[in-house]
Amino acid sequence: MEKDYLRISSTVLVSLLFGLALVLVNSWFNQPGVEEVVPRSTYLMVMIALFFIDTVAFIFMQLY
């Protein structure tokens, strides 16, 4: 049981670090103009929400 918990926690940690790296790369290389700020920020919020939903789904899939 301890080994499974360690494997799931390391997978979640790697996923979170990968997601953070993608957000930082996206905000570093894409410097939008004033007119593009709202749509791109909305897209980024949706992508972050989908990432967390996928992470939770992955954890539950590992349980069964």
C-alpha positions, -999 to +999 in steps of 0.1 A: +000+000+000+028+024+008+045+017-025+013+025-044+008+057-025+044+068-032+039+061-069+007+081-071+021+110-052+052+111-074+030+110-105+009+139-093+040+158-084+055+153-119+021+163-134+019+195-114+055+205-122+049+198-159+017+219-158+035+247-141+063+246-166+038+248-195+020+278-179+053+296-174+065+289-210+031+300-223+032+333-204+069+339-211+069+334-249+034+348-256+033+385-248-002+394-260-014+429-269-040+447-249-069+434-270-058+397-265-055+396-227-091+386-219-095+357-243-061+342-237-064+344-199-098+327-202-083+300-223-055+296-198-080+293-169-099+266-188-067+246-195-057+247-159-091+236-148-090+207-173-056+197-161-068+194-125-099+175-136-077+151-156-053+147-126-082+138-103-096+113-129-062+097-132-060+093-094-094+076-093-085+054-123-054+042-104-076+032-074-096+006-094 
